[in-house]
Amino acid sequence: MAPLRVGLVGLGEVAQSIHLPVLADQRDRWVIAGVYDVSPSLVSLVTSQHTKSKPFETAEALIASPDIDVVFVLSSDDTHSRFVHAAMQADKHILLEKPACLTVREIDELLALMPAYKKTLFVGYMRRYAPAYLAARDELPAYADITHVRIFDLISEGRHFLKKSQNVLYPRDIDPALLERGAKERDALIHEVVGADAPADLVRAYRGLTALSSHHISAMRGLIGEPKGVVSAHRTNGGANTSITFDYGHFACLYDAVVDDLGLFDAMIEVRSNTRRVRIIYDTPYIRSLPTRLEVTDAGPLGPVTKSFGPLYGDAFSNELEIFHRHITDSTKPLTDLADSRRDLALMAQIIERMKLTAGDA
């Protein structure tokens, strides 16, 4: 079939460093046909690099264009529900960057449109499409034998890696009034979840859950299923760090997120039984094709025996887009869809309520 015509709404850090290069690599599947951003300089940069792409004056014009088959919603989180709603009404395929939305209410409003929507909506949780993650599913202990799970997100933000490896444009020509309005809309959505009078560190904790922790919360659920609930949740370092214990009945899953300026990336999922440990190790996604690794350790008569899979250089974002394309062409349902994302947001709301109780904010 002919390459699908993609329109990108939002041309920021992730679009420049990840989506545009991957789309260009997969030129047999996609063509970058249209772009929109609130920054004129970003639009000019991208259209100069991708000469078949047409600039659009508004996101709505791009979404409505008959020359666009697939809409990539890569804009700020507070705009996601509005643009997804428009793309569903326009009957476009949609790739939606995580988090799908900031509130369960927004997700529910979009889910109400799903019965009439006949195209593919795919939420971009790329860690669930990393080669090590996919391979780990076949190596896990039997569910009844799992005794413990721990997950780490001990990382620095993307700018620490991008400024040393890529020439990403961070624009300075966005209308200040537009930025202010967007910030107010984002804050209003966040306060729907954390409460009108929530302290600043709780607001920051929720932003961290949606922006960072959503990756591993989704990956956790995809790997070991749904938790029964949240046993404990604690925030420190002004809300930048979180520690959460999920209840899985006969075992607990411990999650730690730490964001600092060291410029290091240490992300991992580990599942244990009494005789087996399965460990998925991630590097920063902002430098493409850095390997993921899978380690499987079993108890042996002479001591532990470890098998290593990798380094696996298959790019998680490339896998993600290949699988998205396959869902479109086969008319099949993605694992990471809106209903799946709703479970993440509902779990994050539980985490926030537990944090309030722990810190005495309730």
PLY file of the C-alpha trace (Angstrom):
ply
format ascii 1.0
element vertex 362
property float x
property float y
property float z
element edge 361
property int vertex1
property int vertex2
end_header
0.00 0.00 0.00
1.05 3.61 -0.46
2.71 5.34 2.50
0.23 6.86 4.92
0.19 10.67 5.01
1.06 11.89 8.49
0.26 15.27 10.01
2.14 16.25 13.18
0.52 18.53 15.76
3.40 19.72 17.92
7.05 19.90 16.84
8.86 20.09 20.16
11.60 18.02 21.73
10.11 14.56 21.18
8.93 15.31 17.64
12.36 16.59 16.57
14.49 13.98 18.31
12.30 10.92 17.82
9.17 10.98 15.67
10.40 12.91 12.66
13.58 10.80 12.24
11.70 7.52 12.74
9.00 8.51 10.24
11.72 9.43 7.72
13.45 6.08 8.29
10.19 4.21 7.70
9.56 5.99 4.39
7.93 2.89 2.90
5.16 3.20 5.53
4.78 6.94 6.14
5.20 10.31 4.46
5.36 13.51 6.53
2.58 15.45 4.78
1.69 18.23 7.21
2.92 20.01 10.33
1.60 22.49 12.87
3.13 24.16 15.90
2.51 27.33 17.90
6.12 28.33 17.09
6.63 29.72 13.55
10.37 29.02 13.77
9.73 25.33 14.47
7.37 25.08 11.50
9.95 26.74 9.26
12.70 24.41 10.47
10.72 21.23 9.94
9.30 22.18 6.54
12.83 23.08 5.36
14.06 19.63 6.41
11.00 17.69 5.20
10.16 19.36 1.93
7.00 17.32 1.24
5.40 18.57 4.45
2.84 21.37 4.26
2.60 23.97 7.04
-0.87 24.52 8.48
-2.11 27.69 10.18
-3.98 25.80 12.89
-4.07 22.31 14.34
-7.73 22.10 13.40
-6.95 22.83 9.74
-4.33 20.07 9.68
-6.68 17.59 11.33
-9.53 18.39 8.91
-7.37 18.25 5.78
-8.26 15.50 3.27
-4.53 15.25 2.56
-3.84 13.79 6.03
-4.50 10.14 6.90
-2.88 9.93 10.34
-2.62 12.61 13.04
0.26 12.50 15.52
-0.81 14.43 18.65
2.55 15.53 20.09
1.42 18.80 21.65
1.31 19.79 25.32
-0.68 17.47 27.60
-3.45 19.99 28.25
-4.36 20.05 24.52
-4.54 16.29 23.98
-8.25 15.77 24.56
-9.21 18.67 22.30
-7.08 17.54 19.37
-7.95 13.85 19.77
-11.64 14.75 19.82
-11.21 16.69 16.56
-9.22 13.87 14.94
-11.81 11.27 15.93
-14.57 13.43 14.48
-12.50 13.84 11.29
-12.13 10.03 11.09
-8.31 10.03 11.19
-5.97 7.42 12.58
-4.29 8.82 15.69
-0.97 8.36 17.45
-1.28 10.05 20.83
1.79 10.72 22.92
1.51 9.80 26.58
-0.07 10.76 28.86
-3.25 10.35 26.82
-4.88 13.07 28.96
-4.42 14.59 32.40
-7.73 13.49 33.92
-10.04 10.48 33.86
-12.88 12.84 32.95
-11.19 13.76 29.65
-10.57 10.11 28.83
-14.19 9.22 29.56
-15.41 11.97 27.23
-13.24 10.54 24.45
-14.23 6.94 25.22
-17.86 7.97 24.68
-16.93 8.66 21.04
-15.32 5.26 20.45
-18.44 3.35 19.26
-18.70 5.65 16.23
-14.94 5.81 15.61
-13.74 3.17 13.15
-10.04 4.04 12.80
-7.00 3.23 14.98
-6.09 5.22 18.10
-2.70 4.25 19.52
-1.20 5.71 22.71
2.60 5.96 22.55
3.90 4.01 25.53
7.13 3.07 23.80
8.68 1.20 26.77
6.06 -1.50 26.22
7.44 -1.98 22.69
11.14 -2.16 23.59
12.78 -5.45 22.49
13.82 -6.38 26.04
10.29 -5.81 27.33
8.74 -7.94 24.58
11.27 -10.73 25.19
10.74 -10.59 28.97
7.11 -11.69 28.69
8.26 -15.18 27.69
10.77 -15.39 30.59
8.60 -14.35 33.53
7.98 -16.76 36.40
4.46 -18.13 36.64
2.23 -15.43 38.15
1.50 -17.53 41.23
5.26 -17.88 41.82
6.09 -14.15 41.77
7.32 -12.98 45.17
8.42 -9.39 44.50
8.60 -6.71 41.79
10.60 -3.51 41.85
10.75 -0.70 39.33
13.24 2.19 39.11
13.08 5.51 37.29
16.27 7.17 38.54
16.86 9.58 35.70
17.58 13.06 34.42
15.35 14.93 31.99
15.79 14.65 28.24
17.53 17.99 27.81
20.62 16.62 29.59
21.09 14.11 26.78
19.77 16.10 23.82
21.98 19.13 24.34
25.02 16.85 24.10
23.86 14.76 21.15
21.39 16.62 18.90
20.64 20.09 17.60
17.10 20.43 18.95
15.47 23.83 18.53
13.88 25.21 21.68
11.85 28.13 20.25
11.56 31.61 21.72
8.89 32.96 19.38
5.76 31.51 20.99
3.10 34.10 21.85
3.40 34.73 25.63
-0.38 35.02 25.93
-0.72 31.56 24.39
1.80 30.12 26.84
-0.01 31.73 29.76
-3.37 30.39 28.63
-1.93 26.90 28.17
-0.37 26.98 31.64
-3.71 27.98 33.19
-5.55 25.21 31.34
-2.93 22.65 32.41
-3.06 23.80 36.04
-6.87 23.62 36.06
-6.78 20.02 34.79
-4.14 19.00 37.33
-6.11 20.59 40.18
-9.14 18.51 39.17
-7.13 15.54 40.39
-5.01 16.91 43.24
-7.61 19.32 44.64
-8.13 23.07 44.41
-5.92 23.88 47.42
-3.24 21.24 46.85
0.32 22.17 47.92
2.92 22.79 45.22
4.80 19.56 45.90
1.66 17.48 45.34
1.05 19.29 42.05
4.61 18.54 41.02
4.24 14.91 42.04
1.19 14.53 39.80
2.98 16.16 36.90
5.78 13.65 37.43
3.32 10.76 37.47
1.76 11.80 34.17
4.95 12.88 32.39
7.43 10.25 33.62
5.89 7.53 35.74
3.10 6.84 33.25
5.68 4.91 31.18
6.47 2.41 33.91
2.97 2.27 35.40
1.75 1.24 31.96
4.65 -1.19 31.52
3.99 -2.69 34.96
0.34 -3.30 34.13
1.20 -4.74 30.72
3.71 -7.14 32.25
2.09 -8.36 35.48
-1.51 -7.16 35.26
-3.64 -4.83 37.34
-2.76 -4.12 40.98
-5.43 -4.50 43.66
-4.63 -1.02 44.90
-2.01 1.37 46.28
-0.63 0.40 49.69
1.51 3.51 50.17
2.68 6.56 48.25
5.16 9.17 49.39
6.66 12.28 47.80
9.94 14.02 48.67
12.30 16.60 47.17
9.50 19.05 46.46
7.46 16.36 44.70
10.24 15.49 42.24
10.75 12.08 43.88
8.04 9.50 44.53
7.99 6.10 46.22
4.93 3.88 45.71
3.96 0.38 46.82
1.35 -1.42 44.72
-0.67 -4.29 46.18
-0.73 -7.46 44.06
-2.11 -9.70 46.76
0.59 -12.32 47.28
3.39 -9.90 46.35
4.16 -6.18 46.32
5.52 -4.00 43.54
7.79 -1.17 44.69
8.23 1.82 42.39
10.80 4.60 42.88
11.10 7.69 40.72
13.95 10.17 41.22
14.54 13.11 38.88
17.82 15.01 39.24
20.41 16.92 37.21
23.21 14.35 37.26
22.69 13.58 33.60
22.28 9.84 34.23
19.53 7.44 33.18
18.77 4.33 35.25
15.44 2.69 34.46
14.64 -0.93 35.28
11.87 -3.46 35.91
12.68 -6.55 37.98
10.33 -9.51 38.61
11.37 -12.21 41.12
10.27 -15.63 42.23
12.12 -17.75 44.78
14.33 -19.19 42.04
14.24 -16.71 39.12
14.91 -13.02 38.54
13.89 -11.29 35.29
15.33 -7.80 34.83
14.57 -5.32 32.00
17.07 -2.46 31.73
16.38 0.73 29.75
18.68 3.55 28.62
17.58 7.06 27.68
15.13 7.09 24.74
16.34 10.51 23.63
19.38 9.02 21.92
17.99 6.66 19.33
18.88 2.96 19.23
20.65 2.82 22.56
20.24 -0.81 23.61
17.76 -2.28 26.04
18.88 -5.36 27.95
17.21 -8.38 29.44
18.83 -10.46 32.18
17.35 -13.73 33.44
18.94 -15.30 36.52
18.04 -18.77 37.78
19.10 -20.62 40.91
21.51 -23.47 40.06
23.34 -26.22 41.93
26.60 -24.23 41.79
24.99 -20.85 42.38
23.03 -18.30 40.33
23.22 -18.60 36.53
22.50 -15.47 34.46
21.49 -15.39 30.80
21.82 -12.03 29.05
19.72 -11.08 26.05
21.34 -8.28 24.13
22.34 -5.55 24.09
19.19 -5.29 21.95
19.56 -2.38 19.55
16.03 -2.45 18.14
14.62 1.01 18.76
11.48 1.08 20.91
10.03 4.03 18.99
10.66 2.28 15.67
8.96 -0.86 16.98
6.09 1.25 18.23
5.46 2.84 14.81
5.81 -0.48 13.00
3.19 -1.99 15.30
0.94 1.07 14.94
1.15 0.74 11.14
0.28 -2.95 11.39
-2.79 -2.17 13.48
-3.92 0.33 10.84
-3.43 -2.03 7.91
-4.89 -5.07 9.72
-7.70 -3.15 11.46
-6.66 -4.65 14.79
-6.88 -3.19 18.29
-3.74 -1.86 20.01
-2.83 -2.91 23.54
-2.10 0.72 24.37
-5.43 2.36 23.57
-7.62 4.88 25.38
-9.24 2.31 27.67
-5.80 1.08 28.70
-4.65 4.64 29.39
-7.71 5.25 31.53
-6.47 2.56 33.91
-3.17 4.42 34.25
-4.89 7.71 35.09
-7.26 6.05 37.55
-4.28 4.46 39.29
-2.48 7.82 39.41
-5.54 9.35 41.07
-5.35 6.60 43.72
-1.66 7.40 44.21
-2.46 11.07 44.78
-5.14 10.21 47.36
-2.69 7.94 49.18
-0.04 10.71 49.11
-2.54 13.08 50.69
-3.17 10.65 53.53
0.53 9.99 54.04
1.40 13.68 54.21
-1.73 14.75 56.05
-3.01 16.82 53.11
-6.47 15.21 53.04
0 1
1 2
2 3
3 4
4 5
5 6
6 7
7 8
8 9
9 10
10 11
11 12
12 13
13 14
14 15
15 16
16 17
17 18
18 19
19 20
20 21
21 22
22 23
23 24
24 25
25 26
26 27
27 28
28 29
29 30
30 31
31 32
32 33
33 34
34 35
35 36
36 37
37 38
38 39
39 40
40 41
41 42
42 43
43 44
44 45
45 46
46 47
47 48
48 49
49 50
50 51
51 52
52 53
53 54
54 55
55 56
56 57
57 58
58 59
59 60
60 61
61 62
62 63
63 64
64 65
65 66
66 67
67 68
68 69
69 70
70 71
71 72
72 73
73 74
74 75
75 76
76 77
77 78
78 79
79 80
80 81
81 82
82 83
83 84
84 85
85 86
86 87
87 88
88 89
89 90
90 91
91 92
92 93
93 94
94 95
95 96
96 97
97 98
98 99
99 100
100 101
101 102
102 103
103 104
104 105
105 106
106 107
107 108
108 109
109 110
110 111
111 112
112 113
113 114
114 115
115 116
116 117
117 118
118 119
119 120
120 121
121 122
122 123
123 124
124 125
125 126
126 127
127 128
128 129
129 130
130 131
131 132
132 133
133 134
134 135
135 136
136 137
137 138
138 139
139 140
140 141
141 142
142 143
143 144
144 145
145 146
146 147
147 148
148 149
149 150
150 151
151 152
152 153
153 154
154 155
155 156
156 157
157 158
158 159
159 160
160 161
161 162
162 163
163 164
164 165
165 166
166 167
167 168
168 169
169 170
170 171
171 172
172 173
173 174
174 175
175 176
176 177
177 178
178 179
179 180
180 181
181 182
182 183
183 184
184 185
185 186
186 187
187 188
188 189
189 190
190 191
191 192
192 193
193 194
194 195
195 196
196 197
197 198
198 199
199 200
200 201
201 202
202 203
203 204
204 205
205 206
206 207
207 208
208 209
209 210
210 211
211 212
212 213
213 214
214 215
215 216
216 217
217 218
218 219
219 220
220 221
221 222
222 223
223 224
224 225
225 226
226 227
227 228
228 229
229 230
230 231
231 232
232 233
233 234
234 235
235 236
236 237
237 238
238 239
239 240
240 241
241 242
242 243
243 244
244 245
245 246
246 247
247 248
248 249
249 250
250 251
251 252
252 253
253 254
254 255
255 256
256 257
257 258
258 259
259 260
260 261
261 262
262 263
263 264
264 265
265 266
266 267
267 268
268 269
269 270
270 271
271 272
272 273
273 274
274 275
275 276
276 277
277 278
278 279
279 280
280 281
281 282
282 283
283 284
284 285
285 286
286 287
287 288
288 289
289 290
290 291
291 292
292 293
293 294
294 295
295 296
296 297
297 298
298 299
299 300
300 301
301 302
302 303
303 304
304 305
305 306
306 307
307 308
308 309
309 310
310 311
311 312
312 313
313 314
314 315
315 316
316 317
317 318
318 319
319 320
320 321
321 322
322 323
323 324
324 325
325 326
326 327
327 328
328 329
329 330
330 331
331 332
332 333
333 334
334 335
335 336
336 337
337 338
338 339
339 340
340 341
341 342
342 343
343 344
344 345
345 346
346 347
347 348
348 349
349 350
350 351
351 352
352 353
353 354
354 355
355 356
356 357
357 358
358 359
359 360
360 361
